[in-house]
Amino acid sequence: MKKTARNLLRIMLAVLAAALLGGCLYLNSLMPIITGYAAKNLASAVFVSGREPADVEALDLHFSFIKFTRNRVDFEKRTVTSRFLWSKSTAVFREGYGVTLLRGRGKDREALLAQSWPLPSDGAATETFRGGAPAALTTGDSDLTAGDSALATGDSAPAAEIVRGGAPPALAAGDSALTARLEPVARALVDERAYNGHPFAFVVLHKGAVVAERYDKGIGPDTQLLSWSMAKSFTNALTGIMAGDGMVDIHAPLGIPEWQQDARKDITLNDLLQMQSGLEWNEDYGNRSDVNLMLHRETDMGAYAQSKPLRYTPGTHWYYSSGSTNIVMRALRSRFPSDEAFLAYLNGRLFAPLGIRNPHFEPDMSGTPVASSYLYATARDYARFGQMFLDDGCVAGKRILPEGWVDYSVTPASDSKGGYGAFFWLNRDKSIADAPEDMFSCFGHDGQRIFIIPSKELVAVVLGYSNLPDHMIAFDRLLKDILAQLP
């Protein structure tokens, strides 16, 4: 009997030891996510947005294991180091680039820290940059399926006007009577938080003019704020511009070398833009998921996402994947001979025509902007972007996106049940019941929104920290109240 009891005790101790070991191994696998999230987001909030570290820790980082991190902000080196138990992560701010989470050791890290921003950044500098991009096709060609997706080499490139620094073009003030009617809504949203959440910024455009604008304490018109997944829609716009220039064909197989030996070879940019690539992906933000590992562990996020195996036939199943957007951005970047050429095109063909000055589209360690998540711009910048899509891809009468691109962007993906287009959310499914069906939107984590309503000539931007499950803004009620004030 005693021998049996001893054996049972040994088994129980072995099981307990295995459970403890498994728990420690799992916790260790979470360490890059816990410390990486804290370091990256605190660094961007402090060095890009200009917020106070204590405010960020008390609000943005006050959840789950993240609230237990110990964070050190070095204002001289412009770094943040976050520690939790035996792990630490460091994120660094670089002028022009924004913040990058450092991963790996040795030469890769040294090379990144040695990089300097290649574009003009002082005053209202303007220059024409010519890189190794292919000769431009006629902008405005509505046949977006045409063109060779391969990059032609040579010196003939579409000129990209680079505008950095200086004040952005002013947005016109709108109908004063409408502004007065919207003032109680703006005050209730931002000051009183009557719609729940913690909004930082609120801007409404009607017929292209500002009719409401309000900011939280410490935030202003020049504060650059995080897009989270609204960056996906900017990636849509860049894809459209490159399609119009004949640099990519959204309906042709993407041609990624690692995909050529299996069925992934058939995946197109269109499949990725519509979130129907078929690639395996877990977008759960609350655990050791693909999206968390990608954002907080990987040095090349697009490469990580494109390494995933195929789960479904491309173009047949819709499910949300931040990895898809980083694959797209990596593919777009590959069409250029250098980071300098790519950044010149991105800034000259998208940001400058919109009047967006000095945005931070933060890169991973490979140098590619993290298209799924990490754009910093002002509330008015996001409103300008929404207005461009409201105006069928034009800014001040000048076409930026090729003709037909906005219509393509709001065409429902085949398996989305009317809820998703091409890196834009749709309201064909009436997911926001009190908004018109023609509304399309940019959604970002923790309550970032750009609502675009063509039938009402309206763009509304909300930015802040409004997290699920208890603090999400009541957007349906907010939009209902905004629309009720329109003439």
N, C-alpha and C positions, 0 to 999 in steps of 0.2 A: 504493500500500500504506500509506504514511504517512498519507494523507488518510483512508483507511478506519479506521486505528487511532485517529486523532484523533476521528473521528465516533463510533466505538465507546466511546472514553473519555468523550466528552461525554454519550452516552446513559447510560452507567453512573453518571456523576456526577449526572445529572438524576434517575435512579431512586433513587440514594442520598439525594439532597436531598429528594425527595418522601417517601421512607420516613421520614427524620428529621423532616420537617415533620408527617407524619401521626402519628408517635409522640409528638411534642411536643403536638399538638392533642389526642390521646387522653389523654395524661398530664394536660394542663390540665383536661380534662373530669372527671378523677378527683379533682382537688384539693378540691372541696367535700366529697366523700365522705371523703377521708383526714383532712383537718383538722377537718371537721365531726364525724366519729365521735369523734375524740380529745377535742375540746373538750366536746361534749355529755356523753359518758360519764364523763369525768374530773370535770366539774362536778357531776354528779348523785351520783357516788360520794363526793365530798368534802363537798358542802353538804347533801345529803339523807341519805346513809348514814353520814356522819361518818368515813369512812375516810381513811387517810394517803395523800397524793398519790403518794409514792414506791412504796407498795405497789400502788396501782392501775396505775401505769406499768409496774411489773415483772411484773404478772400480766395484768390485763385488756387492756392496750394493747400487749402484747409480741408482736405478730404482723404479718406482711406489711409494707406501707409505714407502718402506724400506729406501729410501734415507732421510726420515725425522726423522728416529730414532736417539736418543741420546745414545751413546754407551760409557760405562766405562770399560776399561780393567784394571783388578787388577793383576799385574804380580806376586805379592806375593802369593795370594790365587789361582792364575791361573784360574780366572773366567772372564766372560764378562757379564755385565748387560746392556740390551737394553731397552729403554723407548720410548713410543709413547703415547701422550695424557695421559690418566689415567692408562695405562697398562705398565707392565714391565715383562721381562723374563731374567733368568740367566742360563748360560751354564758353566759347569766346566770341566777342563782338569784333568784327572787322569793318572798317569804314566802307560804305557802299554795299557790302554783302549782307550785313546784319549778323545774326548769331548762328554759329554752327556748333553742334554737339560733337566734341572730340571723341573719337573712337580709334582704337589701334595705338600703335607706338612707333617711335623712331622716325624714319624718313617721311612717311606719309603725313604725319602730324607737323613735322618741321616744314615741309613744302607748303602745307596749307597756311601756316602762320606767316610764311614769308611772302605770300601773295599780296599784291596791292590792287585796289580797284582800278580797272583799266579804262574807265570812261571818265569824261570831264565831270567835276563835281563842285567847282567853285563858280559863284556868280551865275549868270544866265548863259553859260557857255554853249555854243552851238557849233557842231562840226558835221561834216559828211564822212561816214566811214564806209569803206568798201572792203568786204571780206571775200571769202571764197564761195559764196552762194551762187546758185545757178542764175542764168539770165531770167529776168522777170517775164511772166506771161501777162496778158492784159488783165489788170485788176478789174473785178466786176464780172468775170466770166461765171455764169450761173451753173455751168457744167462742172461741178466739183469732183466728178469722178474721172475727169480727164487728167492727163499729165503723167510723167514718169516719176515714180516715187524715189528713184535713185538720184543721188546728188551728182550733178555735173560739176566738173572742176573747171578752173579758169578764173580770169579776172573780171568777167562781166557779171556784176551783181546788182541787185536792186539797191539803190542808195537808201541809207537809213539815217535820217536826221536825228541827232542825239541832242536832247535838251536836258540839261541837269542844273539844278539850283534855281534860284530866283523864285518869285511868287507865281503860283499857278494862275491861269486865267480865272477871273471872277465869275461866279455863277450869278445870274440876274435874280433880283428880288421879284417875287411873284405878287399876285393879287393880295393887297393888304387886308381886304375883308376876309378872304379865305385864311390868311395867316392868323387873324384875330380869332377866327372860329376854331382853328387847330391849336391855339395856344393852350387851352385847358387840357387837351389830349397830351401834348408834349410835356406839360408840367406834371400831369398825373403819371405818365410813363416814367420819366427820369427822376423827378424830385420826390414824388410820393410813392413810387413803385406800386401803383395801384393795379398794374397788370402783372404783378409778380416779377421775379428775377431781379437782376442788378444791371440795368442798362447804363452804358457809359456815354453813348452818343445816339442821336436820333436826327435824321434828315429826311425831309419829304420834298420831292420835286413835282410840280404840276405844270404841264406844258413846258417843261424844260427849265422852270424857274423855282427858286427856293421858296416854299410856303410854310415850312416849319423846320426849326433847328434848335436843338437843346443838348447840353453836355452836363455830365456829372462833375462833381467837385474834382479838381485836379486834371480834368480832361478838357481839351479845346479843339478848335477847328484845325490846328496844325498837328495834333496828336495822331501818330500812326498807330493803328490798332490791328490786332490779329484777325485774319480772315478765317482761320481754320479751313473748312472744306469749300468755302466760297472761292478759294484759289483754283478749284477745279474749273470753274466757269471762265476764269482768265486763261486757263490752259486751252479751253475750247476756242477762245478768241484767237489765241496765237496759232492754233492749228488751222483755223479758217483763213487767217492771213497768209500762212505758208501754202495752203491749198490754192488760194487765189494767185499766188506767185508761181505755181507749178512745182513747188518743192516737195509736196507730198500728195499722194492719191489715197483718200480715206477709205476707198473700197478695194484697194489692192492688198494682198498679203503683205504684212509688215516687213518680212524678210530678215528677222532676227536670226543670226547664224545658229544659235543654240536650239532653235525650234525646227530646224530643217529636216530632222530625222524622225519626227513624229507629227501627229495631227495638229499640233500647235502652229505648224507652218501656215495654216489657213487663216489664222487670226488677223483681222484688219484693224486699222485705226477706228473705223466705224464701230466695230464690235467693242472696243475698249471705251470709246466715248459714250456708248449707250449702256455700259456696264453689263455687257453680254459676251464677255470674252470666253467664258467657260473655264477659266483658270481657277483652281482651288484657292479659296480665300476665306479667312475668318476676320470679320470687322468688329468683333466684340471688344469694346473699350475697357471692360472691367476685369480682364484676366490676361494670361500670357498668350495673347492672340497674335495673328499675323501682323495686324496693323500696329500693335504696340511694339512688337519686336522690330518691325521695319523702322519705325520712327525713333526708337531709342537704343537700338543695338547696331544697326547696319551702317556701313560707310558708304555704300552705293545702294540706295533704296530701290531704284528702278531695276537694278540687276537682281536684287532679292525677289522682287515681285515677279519678274519674268522667269525666275527659276522654278516657279510653282508648276506642278503637273496639271494636265487637263482633266477636268471633272465632267464637263458637258460639251456637246458639240457647239463650236463657236456660233453665236448669234441666236441661240435658242432659249437660254435661261437668264432671267434678270436677277441680279443680287448685287448689293452695293460693295464696292471694292476701292479703297484708297490706293491699293497697289496698282490698279489699272491706270490711274492718272499719272503715277510716277513712271510707268512704262511708256506712256505717251510722251511725257516730257523728255525722257531719256532718248527716245527715238527722234524727237524734234532736234534735240541738241546734237545728235549724231550727224545731222545734215550740214554741220558747220565745221570748219577746220580747226577752230580754237574757241575757248571760252570767250575771248574778247569779241570775236565775230558774232557769236551767238548772243551775248549780252547787248551788243550794239544793235542787232536786229530787234531783239525783244523790246528794248527801250525806245528805239527809233521808230518802230512800226506800230507798237501798241501803246506804250505809256505816254510818250511825248505827244502824239496826236490827241490823246484824251486830256492833256493838260496835267497829267500826274507827274509830279516832280519828286525825284529822289525816293522812290518806293524801295522797300527792302523785300525782295523775293528770295528768301534765305535758302542757301544751298546745303546739301549734305557734303561729306568730305570728298566726294568725287567731283564736286564743283557744279553739279546739276541742281537747279532750284527744286525745292521740295514742293512739287505741284499739287500734291494732295492737301497741303496743310499750312504752309508757312509764308504767306504774303502779309506784309504790313503796309498799310496805306491809311489815309485819312477818311473820315466819314464822307466828306465831299468827294473824294476820289472814287469811293465805291458808288456814290450816287452818279457821278459822271459815267462810270462803266455801265450802270443800269440804263442810263439815258441813251447811250450808244445803241444798246440792243432795242430799246423802245423805238429808236429812230432808224430801225432796219440796218444797223451797222454803219451809220454815218455820224459825223461830228461836225457841226457848223456847216452842213451841206457837203462836206468832203467824205467820200466813201472810204472807210477803213476796213470793214469786212467785205468780202466779195458778195455780190448780189446773190441772193438765195441762201446765204449761210444762216441767217436768223431763222428762216422758215425751216431749214434742216434741223437747227438746234432745238426747236420746239415740236418736232415731229416725234410722237411717242415711240419709244423702243418697243419692239414687237411683243415682248413678254412683260412689260411694265404695267399693264392694265391702265394706261393713260397717265401714269404718275411720274414718268421720267423721260427726258429727251436725250440730248447729248451733253452731259455734264451740267444740265439744268433740271431742276424739279418742276413738274407741271401740275396744274390744278384741274386737268381734265377729269380726274377721279373725284373732284370736290373734296379732297382731303382737308382743305380749309373751306368750310361750308359757306361762310359769309363773304367769300371773295369770288369774283367772276371766274368762269372756266378758262378764260384766255390768259389768266395770270401765269407767269412763270417766274422762277425764283432761284436764287443762290442760297443754299443752306450751309451754315457752318456750325460746328460743335459748340456747345454752351451758349446757344442763342444768337449766333450771327446770322443776319438775314439781309438780302436785297430782294424786295418784291417789285416786280415789273408788271404793270397792268395796262396793256395797250388800249383797251376800250375806255379807260378812264384817264389816259395820258398821264399816268402816275408812276413814280418811282419812290419807294420808301426804304430807308436803310436803318437797321437797328444793330448796334454793336454793344458788347458788354460781357459779363460773366453771369450767365443764367443757366445753371446746370440742372440736369435731370437727377432724380425724379420730382423733387419738390419745388424747384425754383425756376422752372421754365416759364417764359413769358406767355401769357394768353394771347397768342398772335391772332387767332380768329376774332376775338373781341376787339383787339387793337385795330385790325384792318376794318372791321365793321364800323368802328367809331370814326376812323379817318374818312372812309368812303361816305359816311353820312353827312360830312361837312362840305362835300364837293358841290359846286353849283349845278 
